[in-house]
């Protein structure tokens, strides 16, 4: 278990480093991390639940990409292919990784955190960089996914594959207010 965690976090950080520095990510890292995440998930979860989570996450991501395509097409006044014009192929591959690693509610929360982090990164980087119009979303996803994997496997603070635990935590946190 620890070996899978260390390998997956290491490769995710390599992906992040490549995205932040050169904006060119070696494609073969994504299937390696996907296999490692699948092996990690299969150790602690039933096959049916894992398959159900992956399918639900895939549908959520396809819906988001479809809505993005529609919004960009409306903005441009013509049908627009968003791959490489609005979103990079590495970003879509990173979405595939999180669809393997997370349960559906955790995926939605993770995407919100990722998009918020990307917006904050953009606000901070804009005055200092000429490349600020490009957001390294795959790099941000890689860093955040590394953090949540360490929080799950190293510190046992969260459970990425259980919606019930996440909803219980949110409900318990909300009830304090």
C-alpha positions as CSV (number, residue, x, y, z in Angstrom):
1,X,0.0,0.0,0.0
2,X,2.7,2.5,0.9
3,X,4.7,1.7,-2.2
4,X,1.6,2.4,-4.4
5,X,1.0,5.7,-2.5
6,X,4.6,6.8,-2.8
7,X,4.8,6.0,-6.5
8,X,1.5,7.6,-7.3
9,X,2.3,10.8,-5.4
10,X,5.8,11.0,-6.9
11,X,4.5,10.7,-10.4
12,X,1.7,13.2,-9.8
13,X,4.3,15.7,-8.5
14,X,6.4,15.1,-11.7
15,X,3.3,15.8,-13.8
16,X,2.8,19.0,-11.8
17,X,6.4,20.1,-12.1
18,X,6.3,19.6,-15.9
19,X,3.0,21.5,-16.2
20,X,4.2,24.4,-14.1
21,X,7.6,24.7,-15.8
22,X,7.3,23.7,-19.5
23,X,3.6,23.2,-20.1
24,X,4.5,20.0,-21.8
25,X,3.7,16.8,-19.9
26,X,4.9,13.4,-20.9
27,X,1.7,11.5,-21.7
28,X,2.9,8.1,-20.4
29,X,2.8,9.3,-16.8
30,X,-1.0,9.4,-16.9
31,X,-1.6,5.6,-17.6
32,X,1.0,4.7,-15.0
33,X,-0.8,6.8,-12.3
34,X,-4.1,5.5,-13.5
35,X,-3.0,1.9,-13.0
36,X,-1.5,2.7,-9.6
37,X,-4.7,4.5,-8.5
38,X,-6.8,1.5,-9.7
39,X,-4.6,-0.9,-7.7
40,X,-4.9,1.3,-4.6
41,X,-8.6,1.5,-5.0
42,X,-9.0,-2.2,-5.6
43,X,-7.3,-3.0,-2.3
44,X,-9.8,-1.2,-0.2
45,X,-13.1,-1.3,-2.1
46,X,-15.4,-3.8,-3.8
47,X,-15.2,-4.1,-7.6
48,X,-18.8,-3.1,-8.1
49,X,-18.5,0.1,-6.0
50,X,-15.3,1.1,-7.8
51,X,-16.8,0.6,-11.2
52,X,-19.9,2.5,-10.1
53,X,-17.8,5.4,-8.9
54,X,-15.7,5.5,-12.1
55,X,-18.8,5.5,-14.3
56,X,-20.6,8.2,-12.3
57,X,-17.4,10.4,-12.3
58,X,-16.9,9.9,-16.0
59,X,-20.5,11.1,-16.6
60,X,-20.0,14.1,-14.4
61,X,-16.8,15.1,-16.3
62,X,-18.3,14.5,-19.7
63,X,-21.2,16.7,-18.7
64,X,-18.9,19.5,-17.6
65,X,-16.9,19.3,-20.8
66,X,-20.1,19.3,-22.8
67,X,-21.3,22.4,-21.0
68,X,-18.0,24.1,-21.4
69,X,-18.1,23.4,-25.2
70,X,-21.6,24.8,-25.4
71,X,-20.7,27.9,-23.5
72,X,-17.5,28.6,-25.5
73,X,-19.4,27.9,-28.7
74,X,-22.1,30.4,-27.7
75,X,-19.5,33.0,-26.8
76,X,-17.7,32.5,-30.1
77,X,-20.9,32.4,-32.2
78,X,-19.9,29.1,-33.8
79,X,-19.3,25.5,-32.8
80,X,-15.9,25.5,-31.1
81,X,-13.6,22.5,-30.4
82,X,-12.4,23.3,-26.9
83,X,-9.5,20.8,-26.8
84,X,-6.2,22.7,-26.9
85,X,-8.0,26.1,-27.4
86,X,-9.7,26.4,-24.0
87,X,-8.6,23.2,-22.2
88,X,-5.5,21.1,-22.7
89,X,-5.4,17.4,-23.3
90,X,-3.4,17.0,-20.1
91,X,-6.2,18.6,-18.2
92,X,-8.7,16.1,-19.5
93,X,-6.3,13.2,-18.7
94,X,-6.0,14.7,-15.1
95,X,-9.8,14.6,-14.9
96,X,-9.6,10.9,-15.8
97,X,-7.2,10.4,-12.9
98,X,-9.4,12.0,-10.4
99,X,-12.4,10.0,-11.7
100,X,-10.5,6.8,-10.7
101,X,-9.4,8.1,-7.3
102,X,-12.5,9.7,-5.9
103,X,-16.1,9.0,-5.2
104,X,-18.7,11.2,-7.0
105,X,-19.3,13.7,-4.2
106,X,-15.6,13.9,-3.5
107,X,-15.0,14.5,-7.2
108,X,-17.4,17.5,-7.2
109,X,-15.8,18.9,-4.1
110,X,-12.3,18.3,-5.6
111,X,-13.2,20.0,-8.8
112,X,-14.5,23.0,-7.0
113,X,-11.3,23.2,-5.0
114,X,-9.2,22.7,-8.2
115,X,-11.1,25.5,-10.1
116,X,-10.9,27.8,-7.1
117,X,-7.1,27.1,-6.8
118,X,-6.7,27.7,-10.5
119,X,-8.5,31.1,-10.2
120,X,-6.3,32.1,-7.3
121,X,-3.2,31.0,-9.1
122,X,-4.3,33.1,-12.1
123,X,-4.8,36.2,-10.0
124,X,-1.4,35.8,-8.3
125,X,0.5,34.9,-11.5
126,X,-1.1,37.4,-13.9
127,X,1.0,40.4,-12.9
128,X,4.3,38.5,-12.8
129,X,4.2,36.2,-15.9
130,X,3.8,36.6,-19.6
131,X,2.5,33.1,-19.7
132,X,-0.3,33.8,-17.2
133,X,-3.0,33.4,-19.7
134,X,-2.3,29.6,-19.6
135,X,-3.5,28.0,-16.4
136,X,-1.6,24.8,-15.5
137,X,-4.8,23.0,-14.4
138,X,-3.2,19.5,-14.7
139,X,-0.4,20.7,-12.5
140,X,-2.8,22.1,-9.9
141,X,-4.9,18.9,-10.0
142,X,-1.7,16.9,-9.5
143,X,-0.6,18.8,-6.5
144,X,-4.0,18.8,-4.9
145,X,-4.5,15.1,-5.6
146,X,-1.1,14.4,-4.1
147,X,-2.2,16.2,-1.0
148,X,-5.5,14.4,-0.6
149,X,-3.8,11.0,-1.2
150,X,-1.3,11.8,1.6
151,X,-4.2,12.9,3.9
152,X,-6.0,9.7,3.2
153,X,-3.1,7.1,3.2
154,X,-0.6,8.8,5.4
155,X,-2.7,10.6,8.0
156,X,-6.0,8.7,7.7
157,X,-7.9,12.0,7.9
158,X,-10.2,11.6,4.9
159,X,-11.6,8.8,2.8
160,X,-11.6,9.6,-0.9
161,X,-13.8,6.7,-1.9
162,X,-16.7,7.1,0.5
163,X,-19.5,9.6,-0.1
164,X,-21.1,8.6,3.2
165,X,-18.1,9.6,5.2
166,X,-17.8,12.9,3.3
167,X,-21.5,13.7,3.7
168,X,-21.3,12.7,7.4
169,X,-18.3,15.1,7.9
170,X,-20.1,17.9,6.1
171,X,-23.3,17.3,8.0
172,X,-21.4,17.2,11.3
173,X,-19.5,20.3,10.4
174,X,-22.7,22.1,9.4
175,X,-24.5,21.1,12.5
176,X,-21.9,23.0,14.6
177,X,-23.1,26.2,13.0
